[in-house]
Amino acid sequence: MSEGKPIGEMSFEEAIRELEQVVTALDRGDVALEDSIKLYERGAALKARCEAKLKEAEEKVAQITLDANGQPTGTTPVEGL
């Protein structure tokens, strides 16, 4: 697992990939108790990151409306784009 990169700097794809690794490791059941606790905590933080990134994406999509011809109207510039 790539514990080198802070979770707050991970993209959605990076966080979900590591979360899958955490779940796999915990499912195997061959991890020591202390390590399992650390993995669970990291997994919870990764899950929160994924949820936050999905919420950001939903908000960006919600800012776009379409006219009768299917053309975007009323778009609001999103910071960082």
Gaussian input, Z-matrix of N, CA and C with variables (Angstrom, degrees):
# hf/3-21g

backbone

0 1
 N
 C     1     B1
 C     2     B2     1     A1
 N     3     B3     2     A2     1     D1
 C     4     B4     3     A3     2     D2
 C     5     B5     4     A4     3     D3
 N     6     B6     5     A5     4     D4
 C     7     B7     6     A6     5     D5
 C     8     B8     7     A7     6     D6
 N     9     B9     8     A8     7     D7
 C    10    B10     9     A9     8     D8
 C    11    B11    10    A10     9     D9
 N    12    B12    11    A11    10    D10
 C    13    B13    12    A12    11    D11
 C    14    B14    13    A13    12    D12
 N    15    B15    14    A14    13    D13
 C    16    B16    15    A15    14    D14
 C    17    B17    16    A16    15    D15
 N    18    B18    17    A17    16    D16
 C    19    B19    18    A18    17    D17
 C    20    B20    19    A19    18    D18
 N    21    B21    20    A20    19    D19
 C    22    B22    21    A21    20    D20
 C    23    B23    22    A22    21    D21
 N    24    B24    23    A23    22    D22
 C    25    B25    24    A24    23    D23
 C    26    B26    25    A25    24    D24
 N    27    B27    26    A26    25    D25
 C    28    B28    27    A27    26    D26
 C    29    B29    28    A28    27    D27
 N    30    B30    29    A29    28    D28
 C    31    B31    30    A30    29    D29
 C    32    B32    31    A31    30    D30
 N    33    B33    32    A32    31    D31
 C    34    B34    33    A33    32    D32
 C    35    B35    34    A34    33    D33
 N    36    B36    35    A35    34    D34
 C    37    B37    36    A36    35    D35
 C    38    B38    37    A37    36    D36
 N    39    B39    38    A38    37    D37
 C    40    B40    39    A39    38    D38
 C    41    B41    40    A40    39    D39
 N    42    B42    41    A41    40    D40
 C    43    B43    42    A42    41    D41
 C    44    B44    43    A43    42    D42
 N    45    B45    44    A44    43    D43
 C    46    B46    45    A45    44    D44
 C    47    B47    46    A46    45    D45
 N    48    B48    47    A47    46    D46
 C    49    B49    48    A48    47    D47
 C    50    B50    49    A49    48    D48
 N    51    B51    50    A50    49    D49
 C    52    B52    51    A51    50    D50
 C    53    B53    52    A52    51    D51
 N    54    B54    53    A53    52    D52
 C    55    B55    54    A54    53    D53
 C    56    B56    55    A55    54    D54
 N    57    B57    56    A56    55    D55
 C    58    B58    57    A57    56    D56
 C    59    B59    58    A58    57    D57
 N    60    B60    59    A59    58    D58
 C    61    B61    60    A60    59    D59
 C    62    B62    61    A61    60    D60
 N    63    B63    62    A62    61    D61
 C    64    B64    63    A63    62    D62
 C    65    B65    64    A64    63    D63
 N    66    B66    65    A65    64    D64
 C    67    B67    66    A66    65    D65
 C    68    B68    67    A67    66    D66
 N    69    B69    68    A68    67    D67
 C    70    B70    69    A69    68    D68
 C    71    B71    70    A70    69    D69
 N    72    B72    71    A71    70    D70
 C    73    B73    72    A72    71    D71
 C    74    B74    73    A73    72    D72
 N    75    B75    74    A74    73    D73
 C    76    B76    75    A75    74    D74
 C    77    B77    76    A76    75    D75
 N    78    B78    77    A77    76    D76
 C    79    B79    78    A78    77    D77
 C    80    B80    79    A79    78    D78
 N    81    B81    80    A80    79    D79
 C    82    B82    81    A81    80    D80
 C    83    B83    82    A82    81    D81
 N    84    B84    83    A83    82    D82
 C    85    B85    84    A84    83    D83
 C    86    B86    85    A85    84    D84
 N    87    B87    86    A86    85    D85
 C    88    B88    87    A87    86    D86
 C    89    B89    88    A88    87    D87
 N    90    B90    89    A89    88    D88
 C    91    B91    90    A90    89    D89
 C    92    B92    91    A91    90    D90
 N    93    B93    92    A92    91    D91
 C    94    B94    93    A93    92    D92
 C    95    B95    94    A94    93    D93
 N    96    B96    95    A95    94    D94
 C    97    B97    96    A96    95    D95
 C    98    B98    97    A97    96    D96
 N    99    B99    98    A98    97    D97
 C   100   B100    99    A99    98    D98
 C   101   B101   100   A100    99    D99
 N   102   B102   101   A101   100   D100
 C   103   B103   102   A102   101   D101
 C   104   B104   103   A103   102   D102
 N   105   B105   104   A104   103   D103
 C   106   B106   105   A105   104   D104
 C   107   B107   106   A106   105   D105
 N   108   B108   107   A107   106   D106
 C   109   B109   108   A108   107   D107
 C   110   B110   109   A109   108   D108
 N   111   B111   110   A110   109   D109
 C   112   B112   111   A111   110   D110
 C   113   B113   112   A112   111   D111
 N   114   B114   113   A113   112   D112
 C   115   B115   114   A114   113   D113
 C   116   B116   115   A115   114   D114
 N   117   B117   116   A116   115   D115
 C   118   B118   117   A117   116   D116
 C   119   B119   118   A118   117   D117
 N   120   B120   119   A119   118   D118
 C   121   B121   120   A120   119   D119
 C   122   B122   121   A121   120   D120
 N   123   B123   122   A122   121   D121
 C   124   B124   123   A123   122   D122
 C   125   B125   124   A124   123   D123
 N   126   B126   125   A125   124   D124
 C   127   B127   126   A126   125   D125
 C   128   B128   127   A127   126   D126
 N   129   B129   128   A128   127   D127
 C   130   B130   129   A129   128   D128
 C   131   B131   130   A130   129   D129
 N   132   B132   131   A131   130   D130
 C   133   B133   132   A132   131   D131
 C   134   B134   133   A133   132   D132
 N   135   B135   134   A134   133   D133
 C   136   B136   135   A135   134   D134
 C   137   B137   136   A136   135   D135
 N   138   B138   137   A137   136   D136
 C   139   B139   138   A138   137   D137
 C   140   B140   139   A139   138   D138
 N   141   B141   140   A140   139   D139
 C   142   B142   141   A141   140   D140
 C   143   B143   142   A142   141   D141
 N   144   B144   143   A143   142   D142
 C   145   B145   144   A144   143   D143
 C   146   B146   145   A145   144   D144
 N   147   B147   146   A146   145   D145
 C   148   B148   147   A147   146   D146
 C   149   B149   148   A148   147   D147
 N   150   B150   149   A149   148   D148
 C   151   B151   150   A150   149   D149
 C   152   B152   151   A151   150   D150
 N   153   B153   152   A152   151   D151
 C   154   B154   153   A153   152   D152
 C   155   B155   154   A154   153   D153
 N   156   B156   155   A155   154   D154
 C   157   B157   156   A156   155   D155
 C   158   B158   157   A157   156   D156
 N   159   B159   158   A158   157   D157
 C   160   B160   159   A159   158   D158
 C   161   B161   160   A160   159   D159
 N   162   B162   161   A161   160   D160
 C   163   B163   162   A162   161   D161
 C   164   B164   163   A163   162   D162
 N   165   B165   164   A164   163   D163
 C   166   B166   165   A165   164   D164
 C   167   B167   166   A166   165   D165
 N   168   B168   167   A167   166   D166
 C   169   B169   168   A168   167   D167
 C   170   B170   169   A169   168   D168
 N   171   B171   170   A170   169   D169
 C   172   B172   171   A171   170   D170
 C   173   B173   172   A172   171   D171
 N   174   B174   173   A173   172   D172
 C   175   B175   174   A174   173   D173
 C   176   B176   175   A175   174   D174
 N   177   B177   176   A176   175   D175
 C   178   B178   177   A177   176   D176
 C   179   B179   178   A178   177   D177
 N   180   B180   179   A179   178   D178
 C   181   B181   180   A180   179   D179
 C   182   B182   181   A181   180   D180
 N   183   B183   182   A182   181   D181
 C   184   B184   183   A183   182   D182
 C   185   B185   184   A184   183   D183
 N   186   B186   185   A185   184   D184
 C   187   B187   186   A186   185   D185
 C   188   B188   187   A187   186   D186
 N   189   B189   188   A188   187   D187
 C   190   B190   189   A189   188   D188
 C   191   B191   190   A190   189   D189
 N   192   B192   191   A191   190   D190
 C   193   B193   192   A192   191   D191
 C   194   B194   193   A193   192   D192
 N   195   B195   194   A194   193   D193
 C   196   B196   195   A195   194   D194
 C   197   B197   196   A196   195   D195
 N   198   B198   197   A197   196   D196
 C   199   B199   198   A198   197   D197
 C   200   B200   199   A199   198   D198
 N   201   B201   200   A200   199   D199
 C   202   B202   201   A201   200   D200
 C   203   B203   202   A202   201   D201
 N   204   B204   203   A203   202   D202
 C   205   B205   204   A204   203   D203
 C   206   B206   205   A205   204   D204
 N   207   B207   206   A206   205   D205
 C   208   B208   207   A207   206   D206
 C   209   B209   208   A208   207   D207
 N   210   B210   209   A209   208   D208
 C   211   B211   210   A210   209   D209
 C   212   B212   211   A211   210   D210
 N   213   B213   212   A212   211   D211
 C   214   B214   213   A213   212   D212
 C   215   B215   214   A214   213   D213
 N   216   B216   215   A215   214   D214
 C   217   B217   216   A216   215   D215
 C   218   B218   217   A217   216   D216
 N   219   B219   218   A218   217   D217
 C   220   B220   219   A219   218   D218
 C   221   B221   220   A220   219   D219
 N   222   B222   221   A221   220   D220
 C   223   B223   222   A222   221   D221
 C   224   B224   223   A223   222   D222
 N   225   B225   224   A224   223   D223
 C   226   B226   225   A225   224   D224
 C   227   B227   226   A226   225   D225
 N   228   B228   227   A227   226   D226
 C   229   B229   228   A228   227   D227
 C   230   B230   229   A229   228   D228
 N   231   B231   230   A230   229   D229
 C   232   B232   231   A231   230   D230
 C   233   B233   232   A232   231   D231
 N   234   B234   233   A233   232   D232
 C   235   B235   234   A234   233   D233
 C   236   B236   235   A235   234   D234
 N   237   B237   236   A236   235   D235
 C   238   B238   237   A237   236   D236
 C   239   B239   238   A238   237   D237
 N   240   B240   239   A239   238   D238
 C   241   B241   240   A240   239   D239
 C   242   B242   241   A241   240   D240

   B1=1.4369
   B2=1.5127
   B3=1.3147
   B4=1.4642
   B5=1.5213
   B6=1.3316
   B7=1.4557
   B8=1.5203
   B9=1.3361
   B10=1.4427
   B11=1.5202
   B12=1.3153
   B13=1.4586
   B14=1.5286
   B15=1.3264
   B16=1.4650
   B17=1.5358
   B18=1.3041
   B19=1.4559
   B20=1.5208
   B21=1.3166
   B22=1.4545
   B23=1.5198
   B24=1.3311
   B25=1.4618
   B26=1.5273
   B27=1.3285
   B28=1.4673
   B29=1.5155
   B30=1.3296
   B31=1.4523
   B32=1.5272
   B33=1.3184
   B34=1.4618
   B35=1.5229
   B36=1.3270
   B37=1.4636
   B38=1.5276
   B39=1.3191
   B40=1.4642
   B41=1.5293
   B42=1.3309
   B43=1.4609
   B44=1.5256
   B45=1.3205
   B46=1.4661
   B47=1.5276
   B48=1.3276
   B49=1.4661
   B50=1.5353
   B51=1.3265
   B52=1.4655
   B53=1.5233
   B54=1.3260
   B55=1.4620
   B56=1.5262
   B57=1.3225
   B58=1.4622
   B59=1.5289
   B60=1.3312
   B61=1.4702
   B62=1.5257
   B63=1.3233
   B64=1.4642
   B65=1.5245
   B66=1.3266
   B67=1.4596
   B68=1.5260
   B69=1.3204
   B70=1.4637
   B71=1.5193
   B72=1.3291
   B73=1.4671
   B74=1.5223
   B75=1.3287
   B76=1.4617
   B77=1.5287
   B78=1.3232
   B79=1.4635
   B80=1.5212
   B81=1.3291
   B82=1.4646
   B83=1.5249
   B84=1.3227
   B85=1.4529
   B86=1.5134
   B87=1.3110
   B88=1.4648
   B89=1.5279
   B90=1.3233
   B91=1.4592
   B92=1.5314
   B93=1.3183
   B94=1.4626
   B95=1.5268
   B96=1.3141
   B97=1.4563
   B98=1.5257
   B99=1.3353
   B100=1.4713
   B101=1.5203
   B102=1.3323
   B103=1.4605
   B104=1.5278
   B105=1.3259
   B106=1.4654
   B107=1.5215
   B108=1.3165
   B109=1.4653
   B110=1.5258
   B111=1.3372
   B112=1.4679
   B113=1.5238
   B114=1.3380
   B115=1.4669
   B116=1.5210
   B117=1.3304
   B118=1.4643
   B119=1.5317
   B120=1.3287
   B121=1.4707
   B122=1.5254
   B123=1.3253
   B124=1.4680
   B125=1.5258
   B126=1.3200
   B127=1.4603
   B128=1.5234
   B129=1.3200
   B130=1.4699
   B131=1.5274
   B132=1.3320
   B133=1.4705
   B134=1.5278
   B135=1.3272
   B136=1.4719
   B137=1.5235
   B138=1.3159
   B139=1.4696
   B140=1.5290
   B141=1.3251
   B142=1.4688
   B143=1.5274
   B144=1.3301
   B145=1.4779
   B146=1.5245
   B147=1.3307
   B148=1.4681
   B149=1.5257
   B150=1.3245
   B151=1.4629
   B152=1.5243
   B153=1.3282
   B154=1.4639
   B155=1.5290
   B156=1.3465
   B157=1.4674
   B158=1.5303
   B159=1.3272
   B160=1.4644
   B161=1.5314
   B162=1.3226
   B163=1.4740
   B164=1.5252
   B165=1.3362
   B166=1.4733
   B167=1.5281
   B168=1.3115
   B169=1.4607
   B170=1.5252
   B171=1.3243
   B172=1.4616
   B173=1.5278
   B174=1.3244
   B175=1.4564
   B176=1.5235
   B177=1.3247
   B178=1.4594
   B179=1.5272
   B180=1.3192
   B181=1.4674
   B182=1.5267
   B183=1.3239
   B184=1.4622
   B185=1.5231
   B186=1.3344
   B187=1.4577
   B188=1.5248
   B189=1.3048
   B190=1.4616
   B191=1.5234
   B192=1.3273
   B193=1.4603
   B194=1.5195
   B195=1.3128
   B196=1.4603
   B197=1.5244
   B198=1.3502
   B199=1.4595
   B200=1.5305
   B201=1.3157
   B202=1.4593
   B203=1.5297
   B204=1.3236
   B205=1.4647
   B206=1.5283
   B207=1.3142
   B208=1.4517
   B209=1.5051
   B210=1.3302
   B211=1.4628
   B212=1.5292
   B213=1.3222
   B214=1.4712
   B215=1.5223
   B216=1.3020
   B217=1.4600
   B218=1.5177
   B219=1.2806
   B220=1.4606
   B221=1.5136
   B222=1.3077
   B223=1.4543
   B224=1.5079
   B225=1.2831
   B226=1.4516
   B227=1.5096
   B228=1.3228
   B229=1.4639
   B230=1.5163
   B231=1.3155
   B232=1.4572
   B233=1.5253
   B234=1.3118
   B235=1.4682
   B236=1.5161
   B237=1.2964
   B238=1.4417
   B239=1.5190
   B240=1.3094
   B241=1.4641
   B242=1.4929
   A1=109.82
   A2=116.30
   A3=121.09
   A4=110.78
   A5=116.42
   A6=120.14
   A7=111.56
   A8=117.34
   A9=120.97
   A10=113.34
   A11=117.35
   A12=121.27
   A13=109.56
   A14=116.94
   A15=119.38
   A16=110.86
   A17=116.19
   A18=121.33
   A19=111.15
   A20=117.78
   A21=122.18
   A22=113.92
   A23=117.29
   A24=121.27
   A25=112.46
   A26=116.86
   A27=120.44
   A28=111.73
   A29=114.39
   A30=119.52
   A31=107.59
   A32=116.20
   A33=120.30
   A34=110.01
   A35=115.86
   A36=120.64
   A37=112.10
   A38=116.76
   A39=120.29
   A40=111.00
   A41=115.20
   A42=119.87
   A43=111.52
   A44=117.90
   A45=120.33
   A46=110.21
   A47=116.74
   A48=120.58
   A49=110.33
   A50=116.48
   A51=119.00
   A52=111.01
   A53=117.56
   A54=120.72
   A55=110.45
   A56=117.36
   A57=121.12
   A58=110.93
   A59=116.78
   A60=120.73
   A61=110.80
   A62=116.68
   A63=121.43
   A64=109.77
   A65=116.88
   A66=120.94
   A67=110.45
   A68=116.85
   A69=120.86
   A70=110.85
   A71=117.28
   A72=121.40
   A73=110.90
   A74=117.09
   A75=120.22
   A76=111.08
   A77=117.48
   A78=121.38
   A79=112.47
   A80=116.72
   A81=120.09
   A82=111.00
   A83=115.89
   A84=120.63
   A85=114.99
   A86=117.65
   A87=120.00
   A88=112.22
   A89=116.09
   A90=121.46
   A91=107.93
   A92=116.00
   A93=120.75
   A94=110.51
   A95=116.32
   A96=121.51
   A97=112.98
   A98=117.36
   A99=120.17
   A100=111.45
   A101=116.84
   A102=121.00
   A103=110.63
   A104=116.51
   A105=120.16
   A106=110.99
   A107=115.66
   A108=120.20
   A109=109.92
   A110=116.41
   A111=120.20
   A112=110.71
   A113=116.64
   A114=120.14
   A115=110.84
   A116=116.56
   A117=120.46
   A118=110.63
   A119=116.48
   A120=120.60
   A121=110.60
   A122=116.61
   A123=120.09
   A124=109.66
   A125=116.01
   A126=120.28
   A127=111.83
   A128=116.37
   A129=119.98
   A130=110.50
   A131=117.04
   A132=120.75
   A133=110.61
   A134=117.05
   A135=120.50
   A136=110.74
   A137=116.72
   A138=121.34
   A139=110.19
   A140=115.86
   A141=120.16
   A142=110.64
   A143=117.27
   A144=121.41
   A145=110.09
   A146=116.76
   A147=120.42
   A148=110.35
   A149=116.53
   A150=120.25
   A151=111.15
   A152=117.23
   A153=121.09
   A154=111.18
   A155=116.52
   A156=120.12
   A157=110.67
   A158=118.06
   A159=120.50
   A160=110.95
   A161=115.99
   A162=119.86
   A163=110.30
   A164=116.82
   A165=120.74
   A166=110.21
   A167=116.59
   A168=120.97
   A169=110.63
   A170=116.98
   A171=120.60
   A172=111.05
   A173=117.09
   A174=121.17
   A175=111.06
   A176=117.03
   A177=120.45
   A178=110.57
   A179=116.27
   A180=120.53
   A181=109.98
   A182=116.87
   A183=120.94
   A184=112.22
   A185=117.50
   A186=121.00
   A187=111.89
   A188=116.67
   A189=120.58
   A190=108.55
   A191=115.74
   A192=120.57
   A193=107.93
   A194=116.34
   A195=121.04
   A196=110.01
   A197=116.50
   A198=120.18
   A199=109.49
   A200=117.45
   A201=122.24
   A202=112.33
   A203=117.56
   A204=121.89
   A205=112.76
   A206=116.52
   A207=119.90
   A208=114.40
   A209=117.47
   A210=121.61
   A211=109.56
   A212=117.11
   A213=119.67
   A214=110.61
   A215=116.42
   A216=123.06
   A217=107.44
   A218=114.96
   A219=119.29
   A220=113.38
   A221=116.37
   A222=117.06
   A223=109.77
   A224=115.57
   A225=122.24
   A226=107.32
   A227=118.78
   A228=118.79
   A229=110.25
   A230=115.18
   A231=121.25
   A232=107.27
   A233=114.48
   A234=119.46
   A235=110.24
   A236=117.52
   A237=122.34
   A238=114.14
   A239=118.73
   A240=120.53
   A241=111.20
   D1=144.22
   D2=-174.27
   D3=-93.49
   D4=77.33
   D5=-179.66
   D6=-78.48
   D7=5.20
   D8=-179.10
   D9=-73.01
   D10=-38.64
   D11=-176.51
   D12=-89.16
   D13=129.12
   D14=177.25
   D15=-60.51
   D16=139.06
   D17=-177.19
   D18=-58.60
   D19=-37.27
   D20=-178.97
   D21=-64.23
   D22=-15.38
   D23=179.22
   D24=-101.93
   D25=-2.08
   D26=-176.52
   D27=-78.88
   D28=144.79
   D29=170.60
   D30=-74.54
   D31=168.98
   D32=176.90
   D33=-57.20
   D34=-45.57
   D35=-176.58
   D36=-63.20
   D37=-40.90
   D38=178.18
   D39=-64.37
   D40=-44.70
   D41=-177.95
   D42=-66.11
   D43=-42.45
   D44=-178.51
   D45=-67.96
   D46=-37.01
   D47=178.76
   D48=-63.41
   D49=-45.67
   D50=179.05
   D51=-68.65
   D52=-37.19
   D53=177.21
   D54=-59.51
   D55=-40.77
   D56=176.90
   D57=-61.85
   D58=-38.50
   D59=177.74
   D60=-65.47
   D61=-40.44
   D62=179.14
   D63=-62.96
   D64=-46.92
   D65=-179.11
   D66=-62.05
   D67=-42.64
   D68=178.56
   D69=-60.55
   D70=-45.56
   D71=-179.84
   D72=-62.68
   D73=-42.22
   D74=-179.98
   D75=-69.36
   D76=-37.27
   D77=178.78
   D78=-64.67
   D79=-34.53
   D80=179.79
   D81=-62.01
   D82=-33.94
   D83=177.56
   D84=75.17
   D85=13.26
   D86=-178.85
   D87=-104.87
   D88=23.57
   D89=-179.04
   D90=-104.86
   D91=137.77
   D92=178.54
   D93=-58.96
   D94=154.17
   D95=-175.91
   D96=-54.43
   D97=-49.83
   D98=179.84
   D99=-59.75
   D100=-41.67
   D101=178.88
   D102=-67.69
   D103=-35.31
   D104=177.58
   D105=-62.94
   D106=-40.62
   D107=179.15
   D108=-64.14
   D109=-44.85
   D110=178.73
   D111=-63.21
   D112=-41.93
   D113=178.18
   D114=-62.86
   D115=-42.77
   D116=179.80
   D117=-61.68
   D118=-43.42
   D119=179.07
   D120=-62.93
   D121=-43.48
   D122=178.93
   D123=-65.38
   D124=-40.94
   D125=178.14
   D126=-60.14
   D127=-41.33
   D128=178.61
   D129=-63.89
   D130=-40.10
   D131=178.46
   D132=-68.08
   D133=-38.84
   D134=177.75
   D135=-65.19
   D136=-40.89
   D137=177.93
   D138=-60.76
   D139=-44.13
   D140=178.63
   D141=-61.71
   D142=-40.08
   D143=178.49
   D144=-62.81
   D145=-44.90
   D146=179.81
   D147=-61.73
   D148=-43.89
   D149=179.19
   D150=-62.27
   D151=-40.58
   D152=179.53
   D153=-64.58
   D154=-43.13
   D155=179.66
   D156=-66.08
   D157=-37.42
   D158=176.97
   D159=-65.96
   D160=-39.57
   D161=178.30
   D162=-63.24
   D163=-41.86
   D164=176.89
   D165=-58.36
   D166=-45.24
   D167=-179.09
   D168=-64.07
   D169=-42.95
   D170=178.67
   D171=-61.05
   D172=-40.67
   D173=179.90
   D174=-65.95
   D175=-38.85
   D176=177.99
   D177=-64.60
   D178=-42.94
   D179=179.59
   D180=-65.51
   D181=-39.23
   D182=-179.06
   D183=-64.81
   D184=-23.30
   D185=-179.67
   D186=-76.38
   D187=-13.23
   D188=-178.50
   D189=-99.38
   D190=127.28
   D191=174.41
   D192=-119.35
   D193=155.40
   D194=-178.63
   D195=-113.81
   D196=144.87
   D197=175.03
   D198=-85.29
   D199=-175.61
   D200=-177.46
   D201=-60.71
   D202=-26.00
   D203=179.19
   D204=-90.03
   D205=3.65
   D206=-179.87
   D207=81.07
   D208=12.82
   D209=179.55
   D210=-90.34
   D211=140.40
   D212=178.43
   D213=-63.86
   D214=134.54
   D215=174.91
   D216=-137.96
   D217=158.52
   D218=174.97
   D219=63.43
   D220=26.74
   D221=178.89
   D222=-72.70
   D223=144.33
   D224=177.51
   D225=-109.03
   D226=125.37
   D227=178.08
   D228=-57.73
   D229=135.09
   D230=-179.58
   D231=-101.37
   D232=132.62
   D233=179.79
   D234=-57.18
   D235=133.22
   D236=177.36
   D237=93.07
   D238=-3.04
   D239=178.23
   D240=-103.20

